[in-house]
Amino acid sequence: MSDSLDLGSDAGVNSRLAVLRQLTLEPTQQPAQEPLVPGLFFDTDPEAPTTVTVTSRPGELLSAQFDVAGQARWLGLHIALNDCPLAGKMLLGVAIRSKAPASQTFRLCLRNGREGGFDDIFFRKTAIAYTEPSLHLDALSLADHPALAAPAPWRELILFFRPGNGAIDLQDLRVFAL
């Protein structure tokens, strides 16, 4: 008899997200690139002073309020995928449940590290957070990006929010690799 436990290549990232879903965070200003949990952080444009205030309650991922002074070029939530090998997989997908005080869009990106830099591969669909909870599903066909089958020094899933004032509740987020 062989072992029947197959955690899958997405187990590590989903485990980190589960840790965040268990935390209680009172409204806290989150410095850029300081991890909320290992492998999960906000990054902001250093040329546009940005305050990210994060709250989390058990059972929910996080709520974030963005206050941006000036013209920011980016505002992203980075989720490490270092322990999510893609060799032999058909697709990398994401399921996100979100809502926002006013409808807002955001883009999903797979950042693939390489020597001397990185390549960004954007998912096809634009995600929308509505005033009521909604579900967004999207996936990258890995056959369209053969370089992703090779190991990379690092990889991240990035949620790029509009770089301006706003707020979003990320109620849940799951990654799957099939």
PyMOL commands that set and color helices and strands:
alter all, ss='L'
color gray80, all
select helices_A, chain A and resi 11-22+142-144+146-149
alter helices_A, ss='H'
color red, helices_A
select strands_A, chain A and resi 25-29+40-44+50-56+62-68+75-80+91-99+104-114+117-129+134-141+155-161+166-177
alter strands_A, ss='S'
color yellow, strands_A
deselect
rebuild
show_as cartoon
